[in-house]
Structures are given as C-alpha cells and as structure tokens.
Amino acid sequence: MPFVLFHDHFPEIAERETRTIMLASGSQFNLPAGQYSFLEMFCDELGCDCRRVFLYVVSSRRKNVEAVVNYGWESPSFYAKWMKHDDPDIIANLKGPCLNFGSPQSRLAPAILELACNLLLQDEAYIERIKRHYQIFRDKVDGHRRTKKGKKA
C-alpha cells in the first residue's frame, strides 16, 4: 500500500488547502515554536478504498519530517470488514489517529500526535476537506491506472 503526497497529483489545491499550524513558544502542546505543515498522503494502489490519510508533518524549524500520523475517518467495523480481520490492535492502527508504525518519527512525534488529535482532527471542516481530497485523488489514480492498462476510464 504505497502512499503518495496529494501535492504530487494536485499541487495547486495542496498549496491552497494544506493545513499549517503556527505555534508560539510556551504553547500547551510542548512543541518548539514554529510552523507545522500537515501534508496529506493517500494510497495509490489501484482499486484500494482504505479511506485513510497519512499526515506527513514537517516543521519550519527543521524542514524535515517530524511525524507521520495515520488517520482513518470510518468506523472500526468498516476497517474490520475492509481488512477481513477483526483484531482490535490492527483495527486501531488502521483507524487511528496514531503514529504510523514503520514511518520516520522524530522525538517530537508524540506531541505532534497530541496536536493533531486535540486541534486538527476536532475540526469537522478539515475532516471533510480530507475526505474530498481523498475522493479526487482516488478518482484520478484509479482512472489513470485503468487508462494505462487499456481499459476505458
């Protein structure tokens, strides 16, 4: 399940709609002052409908990945059915929000996860934006791949 930056397919939308949070020193989130950009990544596997996003978090201070947060917006039962597996730990990791196992994580990652959970993912408009980005990403990836295989898009 390879994840690709939304920006790779839709740079204009990503530049307009990527969420960046600016924190002052002494914020409640125990993070250094600066900007934290939450870059969206979606699965580009043909026909996949995992309904998840990886939030690839980059700080203005280090200009490097600080955390990769996994978030799925559907119910646990959706992920159990999708995976054909009902192990609670697996489902919890699919649904998140959590730090994505196997992705690079800095020492700031736990605090960034807290920031995402308590601020970013409390914003229903932002969650709806993620869902919209996911759908246009899936439409493009699935249509493009079908066309490449010689089938009608």
OpenMM code with the backbone's topology and positions (N, CA, C; nanometers):
from openmm import Vec3, app, unit

residues = "MET PRO PHE VAL LEU PHE HIS ASP HIS PHE PRO GLU ILE ALA GLU ARG GLU THR ARG THR ILE MET LEU ALA SER GLY SER GLN PHE ASN LEU PRO ALA GLY GLN TYR SER PHE LEU GLU MET PHE CYS ASP GLU LEU GLY CYS ASP CYS ARG ARG VAL PHE LEU TYR VAL VAL SER SER ARG ARG LYS ASN VAL GLU ALA VAL VAL ASN TYR GLY TRP GLU SER PRO SER PHE TYR ALA LYS TRP MET LYS HIS ASP ASP PRO ASP ILE ILE ALA ASN LEU LYS GLY PRO CYS LEU ASN PHE GLY SER PRO GLN SER ARG LEU ALA PRO ALA ILE LEU GLU LEU ALA CYS ASN LEU LEU LEU GLN ASP GLU ALA TYR ILE GLU ARG ILE LYS ARG HIS TYR GLN ILE PHE ARG ASP LYS VAL ASP GLY HIS ARG ARG THR LYS LYS GLY LYS LYS ALA".split()
positions = [
    Vec3(0.0835, -0.1177, 0.0000),
    Vec3(0.0000, 0.0000, 0.0000),
    Vec3(0.0885, 0.1247, 0.0000),
    Vec3(0.1356, 0.1681, -0.1148),
    Vec3(0.2203, 0.2880, -0.1196),
    Vec3(0.1377, 0.4159, -0.1033),
    Vec3(0.1869, 0.5052, -0.0209),
    Vec3(0.1198, 0.6333, -0.0009),
    Vec3(0.1987, 0.7420, -0.0725),
    Vec3(0.1245, 0.8308, -0.1390),
    Vec3(0.1823, 0.9352, -0.2228),
    Vec3(0.1265, 1.0699, -0.1767),
    Vec3(0.2095, 1.1717, -0.1830),
    Vec3(0.1637, 1.3057, -0.1461),
    Vec3(0.0506, 1.3528, -0.2376),
    Vec3(-0.0539, 1.4064, -0.1781),
    Vec3(-0.1636, 1.4674, -0.2527),
    Vec3(-0.1079, 1.5742, -0.3468),
    Vec3(-0.0075, 1.6461, -0.3004),
    Vec3(0.0564, 1.7520, -0.3783),
    Vec3(0.1107, 1.7011, -0.5114),
    Vec3(0.1546, 1.5758, -0.5176),
    Vec3(0.2091, 1.5204, -0.6419),
    Vec3(0.1066, 1.5187, -0.7547),
    Vec3(-0.0204, 1.5015, -0.7204),
    Vec3(-0.1265, 1.4959, -0.8212),
    Vec3(-0.2033, 1.6275, -0.8337),
    Vec3(-0.2134, 1.7009, -0.7257),
    Vec3(-0.2938, 1.8240, -0.7233),
    Vec3(-0.2165, 1.9365, -0.6548),
    Vec3(-0.1080, 1.9835, -0.7158),
    Vec3(-0.0240, 2.0837, -0.6480),
    Vec3(-0.0962, 2.2144, -0.6157),
    Vec3(-0.1822, 2.2606, -0.7061),
    Vec3(-0.2497, 2.3887, -0.6809),
    Vec3(-0.3438, 2.3783, -0.5615),
    Vec3(-0.4213, 2.2698, -0.5556),
    Vec3(-0.5134, 2.2513, -0.4429),
    Vec3(-0.4338, 2.2348, -0.3138),
    Vec3(-0.3299, 2.1533, -0.3185),
    Vec3(-0.2494, 2.1287, -0.1980),
    Vec3(-0.1872, 2.2579, -0.1461),
    Vec3(-0.1371, 2.3404, -0.2344),
    Vec3(-0.0754, 2.4655, -0.1903),
    Vec3(-0.1772, 2.5586, -0.1257),
    Vec3(-0.3002, 2.5547, -0.1740),
    Vec3(-0.4064, 2.6386, -0.1175),
    Vec3(-0.4629, 2.5813, 0.0120),
    Vec3(-0.4726, 2.4471, 0.0196),
    Vec3(-0.5528, 2.3861, 0.1249),
    Vec3(-0.4760, 2.3021, 0.2269),
    Vec3(-0.3449, 2.2958, 0.2173),
    Vec3(-0.2689, 2.2224, 0.3188),
    Vec3(-0.2771, 2.2978, 0.4506),
    Vec3(-0.3063, 2.2254, 0.5567),
    Vec3(-0.3203, 2.2880, 0.6879),
    Vec3(-0.1830, 2.3054, 0.7511),
    Vec3(-0.1568, 2.4269, 0.7954),
    Vec3(-0.0351, 2.4588, 0.8690),
    Vec3(-0.0759, 2.5239, 1.0001),
    Vec3(-0.0167, 2.4771, 1.1082),
    Vec3(-0.0452, 2.5321, 1.2407),
    Vec3(0.0795, 2.6043, 1.2898),
    Vec3(0.0617, 2.7286, 1.3320),
    Vec3(0.1731, 2.8063, 1.3866),
    Vec3(0.1605, 2.8059, 1.5385),
    Vec3(0.2678, 2.7646, 1.6038),
    Vec3(0.2697, 2.7626, 1.7499),
    Vec3(0.3699, 2.8641, 1.8023),
    Vec3(0.3282, 2.9362, 1.9044),
    Vec3(0.4187, 3.0285, 1.9738),
    Vec3(0.4939, 2.9503, 2.0814),
    Vec3(0.6022, 3.0063, 2.1285),
    Vec3(0.6750, 2.9386, 2.2364),
    Vec3(0.5855, 2.9330, 2.3600),
    Vec3(0.5977, 2.8234, 2.4331),
    Vec3(0.5168, 2.8051, 2.5530),
    Vec3(0.3762, 2.7555, 2.5260),
    Vec3(0.3490, 2.7031, 2.4071),
    Vec3(0.2143, 2.6535, 2.3772),
    Vec3(0.1835, 2.5315, 2.4637),
    Vec3(0.0577, 2.4985, 2.4735),
    Vec3(0.0135, 2.3850, 2.5551),
    Vec3(0.0575, 2.2504, 2.4984),
    Vec3(0.1104, 2.2476, 2.3773),
    Vec3(0.1423, 2.1203, 2.3128),
    Vec3(0.2873, 2.0756, 2.3318),
    Vec3(0.3662, 2.1490, 2.4090),
    Vec3(0.5054, 2.1110, 2.4369),
    Vec3(0.5863, 2.0878, 2.3099),
    Vec3(0.5670, 2.1770, 2.2145),
    Vec3(0.6422, 2.1730, 2.0894),
    Vec3(0.7193, 2.3033, 2.0737),
    Vec3(0.8329, 2.2994, 2.0067),
    Vec3(0.9058, 2.4239, 1.9799),
    Vec3(0.8203, 2.5190, 1.8956),
    Vec3(0.8391, 2.6470, 1.9156),
    Vec3(0.7686, 2.7467, 1.8350),
    Vec3(0.8011, 2.7246, 1.6879),
    Vec3(0.7033, 2.7507, 1.6034),
    Vec3(0.7242, 2.7376, 1.4598),
    Vec3(0.5978, 2.6934, 1.3897),
    Vec3(0.6123, 2.6702, 1.2612),
    Vec3(0.5010, 2.6243, 1.1784),
    Vec3(0.5126, 2.4739, 1.1580),
    Vec3(0.3973, 2.4072, 1.1646),
    Vec3(0.3892, 2.2632, 1.1426),
    Vec3(0.2893, 2.2399, 1.0299),
    Vec3(0.3401, 2.1931, 0.9169),
    Vec3(0.2550, 2.1682, 0.7999),
    Vec3(0.2161, 2.0213, 0.7963),
    Vec3(0.0875, 1.9957, 0.7751),
    Vec3(0.0319, 1.8610, 0.7720),
    Vec3(0.0034, 1.8251, 0.6261),
    Vec3(0.1017, 1.7623, 0.5618),
    Vec3(0.0911, 1.7260, 0.4203),
    Vec3(0.0161, 1.5939, 0.4088),
    Vec3(-0.0838, 1.5905, 0.3228),
    Vec3(-0.1675, 1.4714, 0.3094),
    Vec3(-0.1054, 1.3715, 0.2122),
    Vec3(-0.1110, 1.2455, 0.2518),
    Vec3(-0.0661, 1.1362, 0.1663),
    Vec3(-0.1783, 1.0327, 0.1604),
    Vec3(-0.2031, 0.9829, 0.0387),
    Vec3(-0.3064, 0.8821, 0.0190),
    Vec3(-0.2488, 0.7619, -0.0540),
    Vec3(-0.3131, 0.6481, -0.0361),
    Vec3(-0.2714, 0.5239, -0.1009),
    Vec3(-0.2996, 0.5329, -0.2506),
    Vec3(-0.2004, 0.4938, -0.3323),
    Vec3(-0.2232, 0.4967, -0.4772),
    Vec3(-0.2310, 0.3565, -0.5382),
    Vec3(-0.2681, 0.2584, -0.4565),
    Vec3(-0.2876, 0.1226, -0.5064),
    Vec3(-0.4195, 0.1163, -0.5837),
    Vec3(-0.4152, 0.0594, -0.7019),
    Vec3(-0.5330, 0.0507, -0.7875),
    Vec3(-0.6497, -0.0148, -0.7135),
    Vec3(-0.7631, 0.0526, -0.7124),
    Vec3(-0.8851, -0.0018, -0.6547),
    Vec3(-0.8924, -0.0012, -0.5033),
    Vec3(-0.7914, 0.0477, -0.4365),
    Vec3(-0.7927, 0.0495, -0.2899),
    Vec3(-0.8973, 0.1499, -0.2411),
    Vec3(-0.9678, 0.1133, -0.1374),
    Vec3(-1.0636, 0.2051, -0.0765),
    Vec3(-1.0454, 0.2033, 0.0752),
    Vec3(-0.9220, 0.2295, 0.1196),
    Vec3(-0.8893, 0.2200, 0.2624),
    Vec3(-0.9426, 0.3372, 0.3442),
    Vec3(-0.9735, 0.4469, 0.2789),
    Vec3(-1.0293, 0.5659, 0.3448),
    Vec3(-0.9438, 0.6108, 0.4632),
    Vec3(-0.8167, 0.6290, 0.4328),
    Vec3(-0.7192, 0.6721, 0.5328),
    Vec3(-0.6294, 0.7781, 0.4723),
    Vec3(-0.5697, 0.8554, 0.5594),
    Vec3(-0.4715, 0.9557, 0.5191),
    Vec3(-0.3515, 0.9429, 0.6113),
    Vec3(-0.2341, 0.9628, 0.5562),
    Vec3(-0.1148, 0.9819, 0.6375),
    Vec3(-0.0882, 1.1315, 0.6365),
    Vec3(-0.0777, 1.1894, 0.7533),
    Vec3(-0.0426, 1.3305, 0.7659),
    Vec3(0.1073, 1.3364, 0.7916),
    Vec3(0.1790, 1.3789, 0.6910),
    Vec3(0.3247, 1.3862, 0.6911),
    Vec3(0.3579, 1.5245, 0.7440),
    Vec3(0.4050, 1.5322, 0.8665),
    Vec3(0.4188, 1.6603, 0.9354),
    Vec3(0.5628, 1.7106, 0.9265),
    Vec3(0.5760, 1.8307, 0.8702),
    Vec3(0.7058, 1.8947, 0.8509),
    Vec3(0.7068, 2.0245, 0.9317),
    Vec3(0.8167, 2.0505, 1.0013),
    Vec3(0.8266, 2.1745, 1.0794),
    Vec3(0.9110, 2.2768, 1.0046),
    Vec3(0.8785, 2.4031, 1.0266),
    Vec3(0.9564, 2.5109, 0.9650),
    Vec3(1.0955, 2.5185, 1.0270),
    Vec3(1.1079, 2.4718, 1.1474),
    Vec3(1.2346, 2.4787, 1.2198),
    Vec3(1.3377, 2.3839, 1.1596),
    Vec3(1.2992, 2.2592, 1.1348),
    Vec3(1.3948, 2.1600, 1.0848),
    Vec3(1.3793, 2.1317, 0.9356),
    Vec3(1.2649, 2.1674, 0.8788),
    Vec3(1.2366, 2.1427, 0.7371),
    Vec3(1.2548, 1.9946, 0.7020),
    Vec3(1.2147, 1.9116, 0.7955),
    Vec3(1.2257, 1.7679, 0.7780),
    Vec3(1.1027, 1.7042, 0.8417),
    Vec3(1.0772, 1.5791, 0.8090),
    Vec3(0.9616, 1.5117, 0.8671),
    Vec3(0.9802, 1.5006, 1.0188),
    Vec3(0.8760, 1.5392, 1.0896),
    Vec3(0.8755, 1.5278, 1.2357),
    Vec3(0.7899, 1.4098, 1.2804),
    Vec3(0.6832, 1.3825, 1.2037),
    Vec3(0.5917, 1.2743, 1.2403),
    Vec3(0.5094, 1.2350, 1.1183),
    Vec3(0.4609, 1.1119, 1.1210),
    Vec3(0.3627, 1.0665, 1.0230),
    Vec3(0.2451, 1.0120, 1.1040),
    Vec3(0.1336, 1.0832, 1.0947),
    Vec3(0.0131, 1.0486, 1.1691),
    Vec3(-0.0823, 0.9773, 1.0746),
    Vec3(-0.1304, 0.8623, 1.1165),
    Vec3(-0.2285, 0.7858, 1.0407),
    Vec3(-0.3676, 0.8212, 1.0924),
    Vec3(-0.4603, 0.8454, 1.0005),
    Vec3(-0.5979, 0.8746, 1.0408),
    Vec3(-0.6944, 0.8147, 0.9395),
    Vec3(-0.7887, 0.7373, 0.9901),
    Vec3(-0.8985, 0.6842, 0.9095),
    Vec3(-1.0289, 0.7358, 0.9662),
    Vec3(-1.1161, 0.7850, 0.8829),
    Vec3(-1.2365, 0.8538, 0.9301),
    Vec3(-1.3584, 0.7635, 0.9389),
    Vec3(-1.3466, 0.6391, 0.8979),
    Vec3(-1.4609, 0.5477, 0.9052),
    Vec3(-1.4653, 0.4776, 1.0410),
    Vec3(-1.5708, 0.3998, 1.0620),
    Vec3(-1.5891, 0.3280, 1.1885),
    Vec3(-1.4944, 0.2084, 1.1977),
    Vec3(-1.4687, 0.1613, 1.3196),
    Vec3(-1.3874, 0.0396, 1.3332),
    Vec3(-1.4461, -0.0785, 1.2552),
    Vec3(-1.5789, -0.0891, 1.2500),
    Vec3(-1.6399, -0.2008, 1.1755),
    Vec3(-1.6095, -0.1914, 1.0259),
    Vec3(-1.5990, -0.0702, 0.9717),
    Vec3(-1.5607, -0.0548, 0.8310),
    Vec3(-1.4232, -0.1159, 0.8072),
    Vec3(-1.3270, -0.0830, 0.8949),
    Vec3(-1.1900, -0.1318, 0.8763),
    Vec3(-1.1803, -0.2820, 0.9003),
    Vec3(-1.2587, -0.3351, 0.9933),
    Vec3(-1.2600, -0.4804, 1.0157),
    Vec3(-1.3111, -0.5519, 0.8908),
    Vec3(-1.4171, -0.4992, 0.8312),
    Vec3(-1.4715, -0.5595, 0.7090),
    Vec3(-1.3734, -0.5425, 0.5931),
    Vec3(-1.3156, -0.4238, 0.5788),
    Vec3(-1.2226, -0.3962, 0.4695),
    Vec3(-1.1002, -0.4867, 0.4776),
    Vec3(-1.0474, -0.5091, 0.5985),
    Vec3(-0.9289, -0.5928, 0.6180),
    Vec3(-0.9617, -0.7416, 0.6242),
    Vec3(-1.0913, -0.7724, 0.6419),
    Vec3(-1.1330, -0.9110, 0.6654),
    Vec3(-1.0583, -0.9669, 0.7872),
    Vec3(-1.0496, -0.8826, 0.8873),
    Vec3(-0.9760, -0.9161, 1.0091),
    Vec3(-1.0335, -0.8307, 1.1208),
    Vec3(-1.0544, -0.8888, 1.2380),
    Vec3(-1.1147, -0.8091, 1.3453),
    Vec3(-1.0256, -0.7948, 1.4684),
    Vec3(-0.8945, -0.8095, 1.4499),
    Vec3(-0.8023, -0.7891, 1.5610),
    Vec3(-0.8090, -0.6427, 1.6042),
    Vec3(-0.8443, -0.6162, 1.7309),
    Vec3(-0.8621, -0.4775, 1.7757),
    Vec3(-0.7376, -0.3904, 1.7594),
    Vec3(-0.6188, -0.4489, 1.7774),
    Vec3(-0.4959, -0.3700, 1.7621),
    Vec3(-0.4744, -0.3286, 1.6170),
    Vec3(-0.4998, -0.4200, 1.5248),
    Vec3(-0.4856, -0.3886, 1.3824),
    Vec3(-0.5866, -0.2821, 1.3423),
    Vec3(-0.7101, -0.2988, 1.3858),
    Vec3(-0.8158, -0.2025, 1.3518),
    Vec3(-0.7828, -0.0653, 1.4107),
    Vec3(-0.7351, -0.0620, 1.5344),
    Vec3(-0.6987, 0.0663, 1.5970),
    Vec3(-0.5878, 0.1354, 1.5186),
    Vec3(-0.4921, 0.0587, 1.4675),
    Vec3(-0.3842, 0.1182, 1.3883),
    Vec3(-0.4321, 0.1642, 1.2518),
    Vec3(-0.5312, 0.0989, 1.1956),
    Vec3(-0.5859, 0.1433, 1.0675),
    Vec3(-0.6666, 0.2713, 1.0848),
    Vec3(-0.7461, 0.2758, 1.1907),
    Vec3(-0.8342, 0.3900, 1.2118),
    Vec3(-0.7587, 0.5108, 1.2669),
    Vec3(-0.6716, 0.4847, 1.3637),
    Vec3(-0.6008, 0.5963, 1.4238),
    Vec3(-0.6952, 0.6897, 1.4973),
    Vec3(-0.6563, 0.8115, 1.5217),
    Vec3(-0.5253, 0.8662, 1.4877),
    Vec3(-0.4156, 0.8037, 1.5740),
    Vec3(-0.3052, 0.7764, 1.5084),
    Vec3(-0.1886, 0.7209, 1.5758),
    Vec3(-0.0652, 0.7528, 1.4921),
    Vec3(0.0498, 0.7349, 1.5527),
    Vec3(0.1736, 0.7489, 1.4765),
    Vec3(0.1874, 0.6250, 1.3903),
    Vec3(0.2160, 0.6444, 1.2636),
    Vec3(0.2228, 0.5315, 1.1717),
    Vec3(0.3481, 0.4482, 1.1970),
    Vec3(0.3246, 0.3233, 1.2297),
    Vec3(0.4348, 0.2299, 1.2521),
    Vec3(0.5119, 0.2137, 1.1210),
    Vec3(0.6419, 0.2185, 1.1278),
    Vec3(0.7234, 0.1999, 1.0077),
    Vec3(0.7582, 0.3285, 0.9341),
    Vec3(0.7007, 0.4401, 0.9767),
    Vec3(0.7339, 0.5697, 0.9166),
    Vec3(0.8337, 0.6420, 1.0059),
    Vec3(0.9091, 0.7356, 0.9487),
    Vec3(1.0034, 0.8110, 1.0319),
    Vec3(0.9285, 0.8964, 1.1343),
    Vec3(0.9771, 0.8940, 1.2568),
    Vec3(0.9163, 0.9729, 1.3643),
    Vec3(1.0294, 1.0401, 1.4422),
    Vec3(1.0168, 1.1691, 1.4660),
    Vec3(1.1172, 1.2400, 1.5462),
    Vec3(1.0794, 1.2306, 1.6940),
    Vec3(1.1620, 1.2864, 1.7782),
    Vec3(1.1312, 1.2886, 1.9218),
    Vec3(1.0074, 1.3747, 1.9504),
    Vec3(0.9698, 1.4610, 1.8547),
    Vec3(0.8520, 1.5466, 1.8711),
    Vec3(0.7220, 1.4766, 1.8317),
    Vec3(0.7323, 1.3588, 1.7735),
    Vec3(0.6149, 1.2906, 1.7177),
    Vec3(0.5003, 1.2733, 1.8178),
    Vec3(0.5232, 1.2283, 1.9412),
    Vec3(0.4102, 1.2148, 2.0340),
    Vec3(0.3367, 1.3473, 2.0591),
    Vec3(0.4096, 1.4566, 2.0711),
    Vec3(0.3457, 1.5873, 2.0920),
    Vec3(0.2710, 1.6316, 1.9663),
    Vec3(0.3236, 1.5980, 1.8493),
    Vec3(0.2548, 1.6316, 1.7237),
    Vec3(0.1265, 1.5507, 1.7113),
    Vec3(0.1299, 1.4242, 1.7525),
    Vec3(0.0075, 1.3436, 1.7533),
    Vec3(-0.0963, 1.4078, 1.8442),
    Vec3(-0.0550, 1.4539, 1.9606),
    Vec3(-0.1471, 1.5220, 2.0523),
    Vec3(-0.2047, 1.6479, 1.9869),
    Vec3(-0.1214, 1.7244, 1.9184),
    Vec3(-0.1670, 1.8436, 1.8463),
    Vec3(-0.2719, 1.8058, 1.7415),
    Vec3(-0.2434, 1.7014, 1.6652),
    Vec3(-0.3374, 1.6570, 1.5617),
    Vec3(-0.4700, 1.6128, 1.6232),
    Vec3(-0.4634, 1.5345, 1.7300),
    Vec3(-0.5853, 1.4827, 1.7935),
    Vec3(-0.6694, 1.5920, 1.8580),
    Vec3(-0.6041, 1.6834, 1.9272),
    Vec3(-0.6763, 1.7819, 2.0080),
    Vec3(-0.7100, 1.9113, 1.9366),
    Vec3(-0.6529, 1.9328, 1.8208),
    Vec3(-0.6803, 2.0565, 1.7485),
    Vec3(-0.7268, 2.0264, 1.6062),
    Vec3(-0.6403, 1.9701, 1.5295),
    Vec3(-0.6665, 1.9494, 1.3871),
    Vec3(-0.7868, 1.8584, 1.3617),
    Vec3(-0.7881, 1.7416, 1.4243),
    Vec3(-0.8928, 1.6430, 1.3960),
    Vec3(-1.0210, 1.6683, 1.4746),
    Vec3(-1.0277, 1.7799, 1.5436),
    Vec3(-1.1523, 1.8247, 1.6059),
    Vec3(-1.2298, 1.9170, 1.5117),
    Vec3(-1.1689, 1.9537, 1.4021),
    Vec3(-1.2264, 2.0470, 1.3049),
    Vec3(-1.2989, 1.9679, 1.1956),
    Vec3(-1.4318, 1.9643, 1.2038),
    Vec3(-1.5119, 1.8873, 1.1074),
    Vec3(-1.4903, 1.9345, 0.9637),
    Vec3(-1.4725, 2.0641, 0.9444),
    Vec3(-1.4489, 2.1155, 0.8084),
    Vec3(-1.3177, 2.0602, 0.7531),
    Vec3(-1.2174, 2.0477, 0.8376),
    Vec3(-1.0895, 1.9915, 0.7941),
    Vec3(-1.1050, 1.8433, 0.7589),
    Vec3(-1.1778, 1.7693, 0.8398),
    Vec3(-1.2001, 1.6268, 0.8104),
    Vec3(-1.2753, 1.6119, 0.6791),
    Vec3(-1.3741, 1.6957, 0.6548),
    Vec3(-1.4466, 1.6911, 0.5270),
    Vec3(-1.3539, 1.7245, 0.4104),
    Vec3(-1.2611, 1.8163, 0.4305),
    Vec3(-1.1633, 1.8500, 0.3267),
    Vec3(-1.0759, 1.7281, 0.2962),
    Vec3(-1.0307, 1.6578, 0.3992),
    Vec3(-0.9517, 1.5361, 0.3781),
    Vec3(-1.0311, 1.4354, 0.2956),
    Vec3(-1.1571, 1.4163, 0.3297),
    Vec3(-1.2414, 1.3211, 0.2555),
    Vec3(-1.2556, 1.3634, 0.1095),
    Vec3(-1.2719, 1.4920, 0.0859),
    Vec3(-1.2837, 1.5426, -0.0514),
    Vec3(-1.1532, 1.5210, -0.1271),
    Vec3(-1.0418, 1.5514, -0.0637),
    Vec3(-0.9111, 1.5290, -0.1269),
    Vec3(-0.8911, 1.3804, -0.1569),
    Vec3(-0.9289, 1.2953, -0.0632),
    Vec3(-0.9176, 1.1506, -0.0838),
    Vec3(-0.9962, 1.1086, -0.2084),
    Vec3(-1.1192, 1.1580, -0.2204),
    Vec3(-1.2038, 1.1162, -0.3326),
    Vec3(-1.1478, 1.1627, -0.4669),
    Vec3(-1.1024, 1.2865, -0.4767),
    Vec3(-1.0481, 1.3305, -0.6057),
    Vec3(-0.9156, 1.2611, -0.6359),
    Vec3(-0.8390, 1.2298, -0.5319),
    Vec3(-0.7148, 1.1540, -0.5500),
    Vec3(-0.7471, 1.0144, -0.6031),
    Vec3(-0.8433, 0.9470, -0.5395),
    Vec3(-0.8810, 0.8114, -0.5833),
    Vec3(-0.9348, 0.8150, -0.7262),
    Vec3(-1.0186, 0.9118, -0.7576),
    Vec3(-1.0744, 0.9223, -0.8929),
    Vec3(-0.9630, 0.9353, -0.9959),
    Vec3(-0.8650, 1.0173, -0.9675),
    Vec3(-0.7550, 1.0363, -1.0626),
    Vec3(-0.6674, 0.9122, -1.0720),
    Vec3(-0.6279, 0.8567, -0.9585),
    Vec3(-0.5386, 0.7400, -0.9591),
    Vec3(-0.6062, 0.6207, -1.0254),
    Vec3(-0.7278, 0.5903, -0.9874),
    Vec3(-0.7960, 0.4741, -1.0454),
    Vec3(-0.8256, 0.4951, -1.1926),
    Vec3(-0.8672, 0.6148, -1.2313),
    Vec3(-0.8931, 0.6429, -1.3723),
    Vec3(-0.7668, 0.6378, -1.4548),
    Vec3(-0.6579, 0.6933, -1.4034),
    Vec3(-0.5286, 0.6951, -1.4730),
    Vec3(-0.4758, 0.5537, -1.4915),
    Vec3(-0.4843, 0.4729, -1.3895),
    Vec3(-0.4317, 0.3366, -1.3986),
    Vec3(-0.5166, 0.2519, -1.4926),
    Vec3(-0.6485, 0.2697, -1.4891),
    Vec3(-0.7338, 0.1933, -1.5810),
    Vec3(-0.7009, 0.2309, -1.7247),
    Vec3(-0.6797, 0.3589, -1.7497),
    Vec3(-0.6466, 0.4053, -1.8842),
    Vec3(-0.5130, 0.3475, -1.9294),
    Vec3(-0.4154, 0.3416, -1.8407),
    Vec3(-0.2841, 0.2880, -1.8760),
    Vec3(-0.2914, 0.1396, -1.9128),
    Vec3(-0.3863, 0.0672, -1.8550),
    Vec3(-0.3987, -0.0748, -1.8849),
    Vec3(-0.4820, -0.0984, -2.0110),
    Vec3(-0.5282, 0.0089, -2.0735),
    Vec3(-0.6034, -0.0048, -2.1973),
    Vec3(-0.7529, -0.0180, -2.1780),
    Vec3(-0.7998, -0.0081, -2.0563),
    Vec3(-0.9430, -0.0136, -2.0302),
    Vec3(-0.9986, 0.1275, -2.0348),
    Vec3(-1.1270, 0.1369, -2.0553),
    Vec3(-1.1899, 0.2692, -2.0555),
    Vec3(-1.1925, 0.3260, -1.9157),
    Vec3(-1.1658, 0.4546, -1.9087),
    Vec3(-1.1669, 0.5223, -1.7779),
    Vec3(-1.3075, 0.5549, -1.7368),
] * unit.nanometer
topology = app.Topology()
chain = topology.addChain("A")
for resn in residues:
    res = topology.addResidue(resn, chain)
    for name in ("N", "CA", "C"):
        topology.addAtom(name, app.Element.getBySymbol(name[0]), res)
